[in-house]
Each structure stands twice: as structure tokens, then as C-alpha cells.
Amino acid sequence: MRSHVLEARPFDKLRTGSRYPLGNDFFRCLVSGCGEICKDKDIMTVLSPAKVFADRIGRIEVSATMAVAAEAAKLRAQGASLVDFGAGEPHFPTPRHIKDAAIAAIDANFTRYTVVPGIPDVRKAIIQRHACDFGSDYAMDEAIFTTGGKLALFNTIQILVDHGDEVILPVPYWVSFKDIIQYAGGKVVFLETSEAESFRITADAIEKAITPRTKAIILNSPSNPAGSVVSAEDLERIVHLAHERGIFLLLDECYVYLNYAGKPVSGGSFTWAKEHLVILGSLSKTYSMTGWRAGFALASKPVVANLSKLQSQSTSNAASMVQKAAIAALTGSQECVCEFRAEFIELRDYMLAKLATIPGVTCTKPEGAFYVYPNIGAFIGKGGIRSATELATRLLHEAHVVTVPGEAFGTSEHIRISYPVTRQNIDEGVRRMGEFLTQLK
């Protein structure tokens, strides 16, 4: 008896494992995908239904920050007054000249498809801005404009990382890094850092983590969530290590202009290593353009060509009017960037001072970005709380303060607090946190 996989029409009332005579058009032979009516008159067994979802979707989880935002939205809809420390975005409006550029583009009917990697003018603006600020040297075909920095990262991992390839990822890490690597079939090699050393990432630690299967290293500096910064000396050594071994170094520069430890530095300045560097950039934080979805990648011509190929089969071009807004952001006055940075530093110091008033909470001083990553380990085990996730959940539902639990970033005793809010919100949020935490027994 020949073996067939059978497909029943929706109106067939069949039970898996039952035996039915063949020979009518209720069943179609799917062997080799032929889809022809099965001619076999023998009695066949109806096989179990095939799985519905691909394995790769099971390798990832819903973004923790998005999940927190969704839960907070539900509470707001129910009338709760929340202090939101969860959102990873500036509280400033997008600067006027950037908005005006998008409006002008729409009024001029610049609303149609563009070439996949972005119009020449936006790619020119990207490479000139980066060259001016960091001394990099990229050509037009070494730049691509993307629908947000996350897409640039996602696509880069997809074109570089194959099943079994190892990717070194320092801990704590931004929530999406791990899942995007696993989605591609890669193996995440977690590189632990020390809270006592402000989660510092060093070239020595990176070198020890390299194996023959290492395909890429991801660095996010300044980092989300801890605000740690890779020193210029360590960054240069890491670039050397990667380049000499043929390992790709993916540099997430989302917060590169929010470096409070000194002059911002980019790996793109090491032009001799371009072959193994991918600069992942975003306008979201730098210009308060989170909802615009404006990002980019700078890399060698072969890497960008493959990024463009993948993008052509997914999102195609980023929104045309957003490209015009990005040009205005990159080529216009950079005064807003300096103003944002100065305000973030003041808010950081204000938040740290307030957190220091809660007994049991400790926090490293971030050197960049706009988050603090306090250690709340002293409260785990109290009040029935068994994890940072449970603590963050109860803070949300009982104190009405939105935070993100450390498990999403690879640590178990922290919560992430985003501080681009008003000082009044910091006062109220920390007050609520303090009252909730100190009453735990």
C-alpha cells in the first residue's frame, strides 16, 4: 500500500487516526505537492494535522518593553493614573524644522515609492553627518535607510547569522538582541559584566568569549538598559580583534550622541576595518523621532547590497516623507541634539538623587543613554515577591508605576527606569515606589 499524506476539505468530518476508503474528491494527494486527486482505492489512515507555525517563531518572545506598554495602556483605559518610566523615548517633541520638512514633502506630493535603500539625498545626508562627527568614510552604496534602527539590526542579523553561528552579546542587553539572533538560528554567547564595574565591557572579556564559531559581536554603546559606555581604547581593541579574525562587529549607535563620559566615539572612525563593521544608527533618540521609524546602516558594499535585497522583499523603502524629514534632521542645525543631551544629564542626576532616598535600592551611575538600572535585589523574597518581573508587575498594578523588569535584559535583580519625563513625574513616581517597597515585609 502506498503512503500518502491526506488533506480533507473543511466540511469533511474526519477524526485523526480513523480509516476511510479513498477514491473520491474529498481527499487530495499532497505527495511532492502534486495536489492531484488521489487514485488509490485502498484504505488509508488520515494523519495528524501538520503543525501550524514555523519553528523560528517559537524561538522568540514578545518584546518585554512592548508588553509592558500594552499592560500599562489597559490600566489607563480603566482610569488608572500612571507614572510611566517604561517608554524608551525622549519626552521632547520632534523639532519644528524636521516636522516642516515632512509636511512640505507631503504638500509637494512626495508620497510615492522610492528606491529601496533610500533616495540618494538621504543616504548622502547619513554618510556626511557620520563623517563630520566621527571621521568615517562611507560611499553612497555603503548606506541604507531603514524603517527604524531595529529593522537595520534585524536585517543585518538575518543576512549574516546562520544556524549554529555564535554571536557574542554583553549582559545586560537590549531586549531584542537575543530574540533576533535566535530567530535567525544563531547561538547567543552571553558575556557577563560586573555591576561593581558599572557593567563595563572590555576588550579582554570579548577576546575570551571568542570561539571558532563566533560570527559576530554586538556592542551597544551607550547601552540600553544600563547606560554603560565602551571606552575609546577598548573599542579600538575590539575592532582590531574582530577584523583580524574575520568576525563581524555590529555597533548599535542608537545612543551614540548621548555619551556623558566624554566625546562620542564611533567604530566607524576605524576605516581600515570597514569590511567587518556594521554601523547601526537611528534618528529616534537623537532627534526625538521615535514614531517616525527612521534608521540606517553603514557597512561595506556587499553587506549593504544584501541588506537592500532583503529589504526589497519585506518593507521596501522607508516612508518617502520620512526620508525628507531625516534629511532635515541630519543636515540642519544640531543645536537640538546638544539641548536634549544637556537635559538628559540633568534628569539622570535628578533621578539618581531621588532613588538614593529609598532604603535598599542601589544604582550605578549611567554614562550615557537615558535610563537608570537600579538593583532591587533587597526586596526579592519580601511580600511574596520572587523575581524582578513580579516586583515590576506589582509596582504597575499596586503603585501605578511603569518599569521594565531586568529579566528582559538578562539580569534578575534589576528594573529599568526611563527618565525622560518631567521632574514632577520623577518626584511622584519615586515617591510611589518608595512607599510600595518600604512596606514589603
C-alpha positions in Angstrom: 0.0 0.0 0.0 1.4 3.4 -1.0 1.8 6.0 1.7 0.1 9.4 1.3 -0.4 12.5 3.3 -4.0 13.5 3.1 -5.8 16.8 3.1 -9.5 16.8 4.0 -11.9 19.6 2.8 -13.2 21.8 5.6 -16.7 20.1 5.5 -15.3 16.6 6.0 -16.0 15.4 9.5 -12.9 13.2 10.0 -11.1 12.1 13.1 -7.3 11.9 13.2 -6.3 8.2 13.1 -9.6 7.0 11.6 -9.6 4.8 8.5 -11.5 5.8 5.4 -11.8 4.4 1.8 -10.2 6.6 -0.8 -11.2 7.2 -4.3 -13.4 10.3 -4.1 -12.5 14.0 -4.4 -12.7 14.7 -0.7 -9.1 13.7 -0.5 -6.2 15.1 -2.4 -2.7 13.6 -2.6 -0.1 16.0 -1.4 2.9 13.8 -2.2 5.6 16.0 -3.7 3.0 18.8 -3.7 1.2 17.5 -6.7 -2.3 18.4 -5.4 -4.0 15.8 -7.7 -7.0 13.7 -6.7 -5.7 10.5 -5.1 -6.5 7.5 -7.3 -5.6 4.9 -4.7 -8.6 2.8 -3.7 -7.0 1.3 -0.7 -7.9 2.1 2.9 -5.7 4.8 4.2 -5.1 6.4 7.6 -5.8 10.1 8.0 -2.6 11.5 9.5 -2.3 14.1 12.3 -2.6 17.7 11.1 0.7 19.4 10.3 2.0 22.0 12.8 0.7 25.4 12.1 3.6 27.7 13.0 7.2 27.6 11.9 9.8 26.7 14.5 11.5 30.1 14.2 8.6 32.0 15.7 8.8 29.8 18.7 12.4 30.9 19.3 11.4 34.4 20.2 9.2 36.1 22.7 7.1 39.3 22.6 9.2 42.3 23.3 9.2 42.9 27.0 9.0 46.7 26.6 6.1 46.4 24.2 4.4 44.0 26.6 4.8 46.5 29.5 3.4 49.3 27.3 0.4 47.2 26.4 -0.4 46.4 30.0 0.0 50.0 31.0 -2.4 51.0 28.2 -5.0 48.6 29.6 -4.8 50.2 33.1 -5.0 53.7 31.6 -8.1 52.7 29.8 -9.6 51.6 33.1 -8.9 55.1 34.5 -5.6 54.4 36.3 -3.2 57.4 36.8 0.2 56.0 35.9 3.7 57.4 36.2 5.4 55.9 33.2 9.1 55.1 33.5 8.8 52.3 30.9 8.9 54.1 27.5 12.3 54.3 25.9 11.9 57.6 24.2 12.6 61.3 24.7 9.8 63.5 26.1 10.6 66.3 23.7 8.5 67.0 20.6 10.2 66.4 17.3 12.0 69.7 16.3 9.9 72.1 14.2 12.3 72.1 11.2 12.1 68.3 10.9 8.3 68.3 11.0 8.1 71.1 8.5 10.3 69.1 6.0 7.8 66.2 6.2 4.8 68.5 5.8 6.5 70.1 2.8 7.2 66.7 1.2 3.5 65.7 1.6 2.3 69.0 0.2 4.7 68.5 -2.8 3.2 65.0 -3.3 6.5 63.3 -2.4 4.5 60.3 -1.3 5.3 57.6 -3.7 7.7 54.7 -3.7 11.4 55.4 -3.7 14.4 53.2 -4.4 14.7 50.5 -1.7 17.8 51.8 0.2 16.5 55.4 0.2 16.8 58.3 -2.1 20.3 59.5 -2.8 19.9 62.7 -0.8 19.0 60.8 2.4 21.9 58.4 2.0 24.2 61.4 1.3 23.0 63.1 4.5 23.7 60.0 6.5 27.2 59.5 5.3 28.1 63.2 5.5 26.7 63.5 9.1 28.6 60.5 10.2 31.8 61.5 8.5 31.6 65.0 10.0 31.0 63.7 13.5 33.2 60.6 13.6 35.6 60.7 10.7 34.1 57.7 8.9 34.3 57.2 5.1 31.3 55.6 3.5 30.2 55.8 -0.1 26.6 56.0 -1.4 26.3 52.3 -1.9 27.5 51.6 1.6 24.5 53.2 3.2 20.9 52.2 3.5 17.9 54.0 5.1 15.5 51.7 7.0 12.2 51.8 8.8 13.8 52.3 12.2 17.1 51.2 13.7 15.5 47.9 14.8 14.9 46.9 11.2 18.5 47.7 10.3 19.6 45.4 13.2 17.1 42.7 12.3 18.0 42.5 8.7 21.8 42.6 9.4 21.4 39.6 11.7 19.3 37.8 9.1 21.9 38.2 6.3 25.0 37.4 8.4 24.0 34.8 11.1 23.3 31.2 10.1 22.2 28.2 12.1 24.8 27.4 14.7 26.7 30.7 14.3 27.7 32.2 17.6 27.1 35.9 18.4 28.7 37.5 21.5 26.3 39.6 23.4 27.2 41.5 26.6 24.8 41.4 29.6 22.7 43.3 30.3 21.5 43.7 26.7 18.7 45.4 24.9 15.6 43.2 24.9 15.5 42.5 21.2 19.1 41.4 20.6 18.7 37.9 22.0 15.5 37.2 20.2 16.6 38.4 16.8 19.7 36.3 17.0 17.7 33.2 18.0 15.2 33.9 15.2 18.0 33.7 12.7 19.1 30.4 14.2 22.2 31.7 15.8 23.5 30.8 19.3 23.8 33.7 21.8 27.0 33.7 23.8 26.2 35.8 26.8 29.1 37.9 28.1 28.6 38.7 31.8 29.6 42.1 33.1 30.1 43.3 36.6 27.7 45.7 38.3 30.5 46.7 40.6 32.3 48.0 37.5 29.2 49.7 36.1 28.6 46.9 33.6 31.8 47.8 31.8 32.6 45.9 28.5 36.3 45.3 27.9 38.3 44.0 25.0 39.9 41.3 27.3 36.4 39.9 28.1 35.4 40.0 24.4 38.6 38.1 23.4 38.0 35.4 26.0 34.5 34.8 24.6 35.6 34.3 21.0 35.5 30.7 19.7 36.0 29.3 16.2 32.2 29.5 15.7 32.0 33.2 16.5 30.4 35.0 13.6 29.5 38.4 15.2 29.8 40.6 18.2 27.1 43.1 19.2 28.0 46.2 21.1 25.5 48.8 22.2 27.3 51.9 23.5 26.0 53.8 25.4 23.9 50.8 26.3 20.2 50.2 26.9 19.5 49.5 29.8 22.5 50.3 32.0 23.9 53.3 30.2 27.4 51.8 30.1 29.9 53.1 27.6 32.7 51.2 25.9 35.9 53.3 26.2 37.6 54.5 23.1 40.6 52.4 23.9 38.6 49.2 24.4 36.5 49.9 21.3 39.6 50.2 19.1 41.0 46.9 20.5 37.7 45.2 19.9 37.6 46.4 16.4 41.1 45.0 15.9 40.1 41.7 17.4 37.1 41.3 15.2 38.8 42.5 12.0 41.8 40.2 12.4 39.6 37.2 13.0 37.1 37.9 10.3 34.3 38.5 12.8 31.6 41.0 12.1 31.3 43.7 14.7 27.7 45.1 14.9 27.8 48.5 16.5 24.4 49.7 17.7 24.9 53.5 17.9 21.3 54.4 18.8 22.5 56.5 21.7 25.9 57.5 20.4 25.2 61.2 20.8 24.1 60.7 24.4 27.5 59.9 25.8 28.1 61.7 29.0 31.5 60.2 29.8 33.3 62.2 27.1 33.3 62.9 23.4 31.1 60.5 21.4 33.0 57.8 19.6 32.0 55.5 16.7 33.7 52.4 15.5 33.1 53.8 12.0 36.1 56.0 12.5 38.3 52.9 12.1 38.0 53.0 8.3 40.6 50.2 7.8 38.2 47.7 9.4 35.1 48.6 7.3 35.0 45.1 5.8 33.9 43.7 9.2 31.9 46.6 10.7 28.2 47.4 10.5 27.1 50.7 12.0 23.5 50.6 13.1 22.0 54.0 13.5 18.8 55.6 14.5 17.3 59.1 14.4 14.8 58.1 17.1 16.6 59.2 20.2 19.0 61.7 18.7 16.2 63.9 17.2 13.2 62.7 19.2 11.8 60.9 16.2 10.7 57.6 17.7 7.4 57.3 15.9 8.8 58.3 12.6 10.7 55.0 12.3 13.9 56.4 10.8 17.1 54.3 10.9 20.1 53.3 8.8 23.0 51.0 8.4 26.6 51.8 7.2 28.7 48.9 6.0 30.7 47.5 3.2 29.2 47.4 -0.3 28.4 43.6 -0.2 26.7 43.9 3.2 24.6 46.8 2.1 23.7 45.1 -1.2 22.4 42.1 0.8 20.5 44.4 3.2 18.9 46.1 0.3 18.0 42.7 -1.2 16.3 41.5 2.0 14.5 44.9 2.4 13.2 44.7 -1.1 11.3 41.6 -0.2 10.0 42.9 3.1 9.3 46.6 3.8 10.8 48.0 0.5 11.6 51.7 1.0 11.1 53.6 4.3 8.3 56.1 4.0 9.2 58.8 1.5 8.2 61.8 3.6 10.2 60.4 6.5 13.3 60.4 4.3 12.8 64.1 3.7 12.4 64.7 7.4 15.6 62.7 8.0 17.5 64.9 5.6 16.3 68.0 7.5 17.4 66.4 10.8 20.8 65.3 9.6 21.8 68.4 7.6 20.1 71.1 9.7 21.1 72.7 12.9 22.3 70.2 15.5 21.5 72.6 18.4 18.6 70.4 19.4 20.9 67.5 19.9 23.0 69.5 22.4 19.9 70.7 24.2 18.5 67.2 24.5 21.8 65.9 25.8 22.1 68.6 28.5 18.6 68.0 29.7 19.1 64.2 29.9 22.2 64.7 32.1 20.2 66.9 34.5 17.3 64.4 34.6 19.7 61.5 35.2 21.3 63.2 38.2 17.9 64.2 39.5 16.6 60.6 39.2 19.7 59.2 40.9 19.3 61.6 43.8 15.7 60.6 44.3 16.3 56.9 44.1 19.0 57.2 46.7 16.3 58.1 49.2 14.8 54.7 49.0 16.5 52.3 51.6 17.7 49.1 49.9 17.8 50.5 46.3 21.3 50.9 44.8 22.1 52.1 41.3 25.2 52.5 39.2 25.6 55.9 37.5 25.0 55.5 33.8 27.4 57.2 31.5 25.0 57.6 28.6 21.5 56.9 27.1 18.5 57.9 29.3 17.9 55.0 31.6 18.9 54.1 35.1 19.1 50.4 36.1 18.6 50.2 39.9 19.3 47.0 41.8 16.1 45.9 43.7 17.5 42.6 44.9 17.0 43.6 48.5 13.2 43.3 48.0 13.1 39.9 46.3 11.8 37.5 48.8 9.7 40.1 50.6 6.0 40.3 50.4 5.8 37.1 48.4 7.8 38.7 45.5 10.0 36.0 43.9 11.5 37.9 40.9 12.1 41.3 39.4 9.3 40.5 37.0 6.9 40.1 39.9 8.1 43.2 41.5 7.6 45.3 38.3 4.2 43.8 37.9 3.1 44.7 41.4 4.6 48.2 41.0 2.4 48.6 38.0 -0.8 47.3 39.4 -0.5 48.4 43.0 1.7 51.6 42.9 0.8 52.5 39.3 4.4 53.0 38.3 5.6 51.6 35.0 9.0 50.0 34.9 10.6 47.1 32.9 11.9 44.0 34.8 15.6 43.1 34.5 14.9 39.6 33.3 14.1 41.1 29.9 17.7 42.4 29.8 19.4 39.3 31.1 19.7 40.1 34.8 17.5 39.0 37.7 17.8 41.8 40.3 17.1 45.0 38.4 14.4 47.1 36.9 14.8 49.6 34.1 13.6 53.1 34.6 13.4 55.5 31.7 13.8 59.1 33.0 12.9 61.4 30.1 9.9 62.7 31.9 9.1 65.9 34.0 10.7 66.4 37.3 7.2 66.3 38.8 6.7 62.8 37.4 10.1 61.7 38.8 9.1 63.0 42.2 5.7 61.3 42.2 7.0 58.0 40.7 9.8 57.6 43.1 7.5 58.5 46.0 5.1 55.8 45.0 8.0 53.3 44.5 9.4 54.1 47.9 6.1 53.7 49.7 5.5 50.4 48.0 8.9 48.9 48.5 9.3 50.0 52.2 6.0 48.4 53.2 7.1 45.0 51.9 7.9 42.5 54.7 
